[in-house]
Amino acid sequence: MKVVYNWLKDFVDVTAAPQELASRLALSGTNIGSVENGPHGVVMDAEVGSNRPDCLGHYGIAREVGAIHKLVLKPVSPKPAESKNKVSDAVKVEIQAPELCGRFTARVIRNVKIQPSPKWLKDRLEASGVASISNVVDISNYVMLELGHALHTFDYDKVRDHKIVVRAAKLKEKMRTLDGVEREFDPGICMISDGDASRAIGIGGIMGGAETEISFSTKNVLIECAWFDPVAIRRATRFLKLHTEASTRFGRGADPEMAELASRRCAELILQLAGGELLAGVVDVYPGKRAPKKIQVTRKELLRVMGADVPDKQIEASLSALGFAPVRVDHNRGAEGSLLAAWECAQPPWRAEVEREIDLIEEIARIYGLDKFPPRLPAARQGAARLPHHEAETRLRERLIGLGYCEIVTIPHVAEDRDALFRPANVSPARLANPLSEEASVLKSTGIVTMAAALEWNLNHGQRNARLFEIGRHYRLQGDKSVETPVLTIGGTGEAREKGLYDSPREFSFADLKGTLDALGELAAGRDARGLEWSNGGPEWLHAARRGKVQLGKGELGVAGQLARRVADRLKLRQDVFLAELELDPLCAAMQATKAAWRYQRLPRFPAVERDFSLLLAEGITFGEIKESISSLNIPEVVSIKAVDLFRGKNVPAGNYSLLVRVTFQSREVTLTDAQINHFAGKIISVLEHRHNAQRRAS
Amino acid sequence: MKNPPNFGLSLADQGIETPQQVASLFTTVRQMFDDAALQVSDESALADWRNAWLGRRTGVLTMIGDNWLKKAPASLRGDVGKQFNQLKLYVETKFEEHRQRIEPGAEEAVLTRERVDLSLPGVIHPIGSHHLISQVFQEIEDIFFSIGFSVVDGPEIETPYYNFEALNIPEFHPVRDDMDTFYIDLPKGAARPLLLRTHTSPMQIRTMEKQKPPVRVIVPGKVYRRDNPDATHSFMFHQVEGLAVDTDITFCDFTGTIEYFVKQFFGPSVKTRFRPSYFPFTEPSVEFDVSCIFCGGSGNAAGGGTCSKCKGAGWIELFGAGMVDPAVYGFVNYDAKKVSGFAFGMGIDRLAMLRYGIDDIQVFFQNDVRFLRQFP
């Protein structure tokens, strides 16, 4: 809300310079976005909180200024001259929906002269960002900006039977509003109707109708100043998608007592600027009159919440200036600073949101100054804990970064067709009921979707070498319940090793991805845990020859492989892309268990001996099978079995491949002799020949 | 004089049995070396001389080591070893002296050829990087952990109860208009609607439901608001929620905690300011400002004019916070008369943008490796 500095001076004799005033207002709860010196003097842009409808007018802001600067707030008591004719003979008001409209006042002015507004009025409206229309319409806007209460003026002669009926809208009732739009209503919306109530002439508290609008030919004016239920107004604005200055004020909770005063102020200004005859009195239907609430505030509670004291005088001055009329009610009355001090306050009608002791404490504190409460650190009381998998996650992260992967963070909203590419069968995705766009209409049901998108972004921006990982979640539905699963997603493409001074380049391959995952799996492998285990298979979106399922213990942990060409083409990825996703919780749990089981193993005192076995194997026999066969011999001295070279092509018969297996022997008790090693080697050769028809190659 | 030393025979074979004999033998050897040195006048002689004495297989020193030292009786080995080492040092030093005399610039030539070019890179290991958001999360977590705050997390898909109602935001409350919300499309007949949390505050309720005071937690996580994306808005962003509830938490503890955090995060010279504000789930509520870290709070840009970051105000708004509204305790069965506490929710993306001078929030989520590698 625009606050015109000179307008404030109508109500408080403020002497503080605008900048200083702005700063004091900000520190007491009315934040000032900007202070501008324009053609109509200084204008401050006040950011009024949704709990402070009273500050949506200059009078309310002036009350704040008065409280901060200890200045008297000048009363507003317009006394317009009235004719002998009674308004009650000229207009009838009936409220049929008191739950929607708590008060309705009407005044009538005859024989007004509708004309442009005088300069001072135009200036103030312009400074406030409101366009000038005609004197009567301008005055209703002016009073709203002054007192914070919205009013509406009707062309009295267009109101049928000079009767107003306030009622709920009929189902699918229609009316054209002031802005020329035909709108449809529902029964929760308050309508102002006329005559026999069949015709709506305004939406209560939101906008008037077009048919009874003030025009330059208007002679007689009916001033409506009412009070509407804030919840009903907010519901209506959301239903209608229509927000107005009036709906903002009523929607936040206007002051019902202000209705009559604002009407009177409006009449005063109309007489002044448009002439005419004000009919005597006011038609005032007030079914929603509230008894003033009493609230107590005690020093004890103030201290308990704020942690430091505020002097009696300060408490009383602030609460008085804000209209709470504090009265000491404790037995120690007269004892200043008493710990037992208690004040009874009356809730002013413009502060309906102040209902509890805590609300008054906030009032006291904000006027006193929040900087007067000395900062201190609270006692810790108990040990602090990290997230259960914090350490494991940190180790995964550090390891991946060491392996050259950059961590990414993605927005989980993706396009339906993208998600469908990677979504496992039988998975229900979490779709949005109100997405911003088709491109962001589903929450990813696997982290692969956004990982692929991140790789795509990099390839499209000239970054062809990328290794990325994300520690995130995927989102799925199970019936009407949501399931969020922490996952680790990995992606790699381009060169695993770039051309350098000392190295030749090498493309990222399946082996890089597998090596990465096994480096993580190592953290979950121990004496009783085998770490990650791989098996053939995997989803269709992975290359049928270069994919695998990853298992940990008895559970499936995830999948890894090269993106299928078909999918890569669809995403316009022109180079090989490798992807993996692992469930994070079981991996972290296994890592923690592994670490808990760590025990030192004394270093061997006797030398290790390596033996290489150069094998010619039929295609299809895996290294895993070879390893398994060697292990099955149960030779305790075999401490490692490694594949160190693999060869196909020249000198290798078709349908075969050559594999160099290196076995390391070591004893914890003795230095192994050649004879012993030869004996072991013989057993190994024999089992490999026997089981796999492996032929030895001369090496 | 006795026979000249024979490098091919062991000491015993040469009849040397006492330390005195050993000392005398080595003196003779040194004399032989010096005599030979006198004959060295050019590079080829130097090479021959070097070969004769320092050659790896048949050099005098190698032979002495193999035949005299290794085969020496235990009683003499200490003396032989000592003499041998002295001789070796002498030979090497002398040889170097002669070499430098005979080959001026030889050493320089070798060094020039072999000297590493320090402007060339070493072998490059392409190390990855932490995402900046993770780094800021971690830093904030560490700061609060150091003063006794535990870390918790929770669902991003929430119910309206946790996201709104239990936080004292009933339906049609005006602040709901400021938090435009994504809803999940659920099958017909679903028990309750689901939404994407608009803030991390639902975890206040979930935490208090689970544990009794004292409570000290922070909650890092993703949050969602249905705003159209631009340079400062993303419909997904990150927050860290904080909550402390105890029998003796006051506003002073609240401001003290926030000040501690700010000084740790932005540096000790940064000033803090609390402005009264309004949130349905805190009271008193505040907006919290720090002195502008770009202009030092002066409001003036270094090159003249007003600071563009704080628009001349000298302050930058950081986040909203406050004392937990007593109404919230009603939802978690805490006794509002006995406990009090504070809560805050800070936007992480904004903090990171402020601190690192990032002018477009979208770069966080595009994940261009050129961006990712800027903050390893």
Interface residues (C-beta under 8 A of the other chain):
Chain A: A26 L27 S28 G29 N31 G49 S50 N51 R52 V231 R234 R235 R238 G251 R252 L303 R304 V305 M306 G307 A308 R356 I358 D359 I361 E362 A365 R366 L370 D371 F373 P374 P375 R376 L377 P378 A380 R381 Q382 G383 A384 A385 R386 L387 H390 R397 L400 I401 G402 L403 G404 Y405 C406 E407 I408 V409 T410 I411 P412 H413 A430 R431 L432 A433 N434 P435 L436 A440 L443 A454 W457 N458 H461 Q463 N465 A466 R467 L468 F469 R473 Y475 L477 G479 D480 S482 E484 R497 E498 G500 L501 Y502 D503
Chain B: L120 P121 V123 I124 H125 P126 I127 G128 S129 H130 H131 I133 S134 E141 F144 F145 I147 G148 F149 S150 V151 V152 D153 P155 E156 I157 F172 H173 P174 V175 D177 D178 F182 Y183 I184 D185 L186 P187 G189 A190 A191 R192 L194 L196 P214 R216 K222 R226 N228 S234 F235 M236 A244 D246 D248 I249 T250 F251 C252 D253 T255 G256 T257 I258 E259 Y260 R273 F274 R275 P276 S277 Y278 E283 P284 S285 V286 E287 M323 D325 P326 S340 F364 F365 Q366 N367 D368 V369 R370 L372 R373
